[in-house]
Amino acid sequence: MTAWVIDASVIIKWIVPNPQSEPFTPQALDILEHIQDSQITVSQPPHWLSEVSAVLARITPNKAEQAIGLLYAMEFPIFEDLETYTLACNMAIQSQQHVFDTLYHATALCQPQTTFVTADDRYYRQAERFGNIIRLKDFPLA
């Protein structure tokens, strides 16, 4: 089974599946389908639902409450420990990226055979060197 950490930039595409405004939506929906079919496992950093909720409240306020409830019901395991926070902080300093972004990535790096998937190309370019990361646009469709 494949293990992933899913960035908010990908999860938003599950809620707002509009290929015109959200590129690589088919790949994001494919990930969601694999999760629902138990073909992949997901673990998340502690702030993932807060970050997604903030974006949903801004871009789709009429869907936010229901979407947050559905995402919460997915019961993704939360991964956090001192090593992950320390790594995320060091990565943020080295790459000049926000800790909230590096915390997703560090969550993947601190777990065996886990990969971080993001739709944020800017982050990817700065953090690719740390490993265990894939851009959503490079995610293989089933």
N, C-alpha and C positions, 0 to 999 in steps of 0.2 A: 504494500500500500504506500502511496506517495503522501508526504507530509508537506503542508504549505502554511505560510503566514500570508494573509491577504490584506493588502493595503486598502485604506478607505477609498482611494481613487478607483479601485476595482469594484468594491462593494456598491458604490454609488450607481454604477452601471446596471446592477441588478434591479435597483429601484426605479431608475430613470432610463429604461432601455431604448434610447433614441440614437441610432447610428449617425444621424446628421449632427447632433450636438455632442455626442459621446462616442468618439472613435473607439474601435476595437470592442464594441459591445458584444458581438458574437463570441469572442474569446471569453469575455467575462461571464456570459450566460452559460458557456460550456463548462467553466469552472464550477458554477453553481449547480449545474446538472450532475457533475461528478461528485460533488459534496452530497447532494440528495440521494444519489445511488450508492453512497458509501464507498466510492472508488478512491477518494482521497480524504485525508484527515486534515483538520485545520486547528491550529492553536493561535491565539492572538495576544498582543500586549494588553495591559489593563485599560488603556485609554481608547481602544478601537471603537467601541459603541458611542462614546462621548463625541469623538471626532466625526463619525458618520452622522450622528444626530444633529450636530451643529450645521453640517453641510445641508442635510435634508430640511432643516427648519428654514434655511435661507433660500434654497432653490425650489423646493416643492412643499410649502407649508401645509397644503391640504392633504398630502399623503404622509407627512412626517410621523404622526403618532402611530398609525397603523403599521408603517414600515419598520419603525423602531421596535414595535411589539413582535413583529415577525422575525426580525434579526435577533432579538433577545431570546426568542424561543429556540433558535438554532443551538443554543447552549455551547458555543465554542469554548473549549478550555482556555483559561487565562494563564499565561506563563509569565511569571515575574520572580526575579531573585536579584540579589545584589550584583552578581556577575553581569547580568543582562543590563541593568541600569548603568553600571560602570562602563561597559563596552559601548552602550548607546551614547553616553556622554563623550567618550573618547572619539568615537566615530563622528559625532557632531562637530567637535573641535577640528579634527583633521580634514573633514570634507566641507566645513562651513555650511552645514545643513541643520535644520531644526531637530531638536532631540525627539520630538514626536514622530518625525520621519525615521530617524535612525533607530528608534525603539522597536519599530516593526522589524527592521532588518536585523538588529541584535537578537531579537526573539528567535529568528530563524537560525542565526549563527550559533546560538547557545544550545540548540537541540540537534541531535544526530539526524542526518539525512533529511533536513528540512530546508525548503527554499522559500524565499520572499518573492512574491509577485506584485509588481507595481505598474501602474499606467503613467506614472510621473517620470517622463523622460529626463527632465532636469535633474531630479534626484538620482536616477540611474547613472547618468553620465558622471556625477560626482562620487558615487559610492560603489560602482561596479567592481572596483579594485578589492573590495572587502570580500567578495565572493558570495555564493549562495543567493543569487538574485537573478530574476528574469523579468524582462519587460513584458507587459501584457500582450503587446503586438507580436512578440516572438513565441507566445504560448501556443503550442500545437493544438489545433482543433481536432476533435475526435473524428 
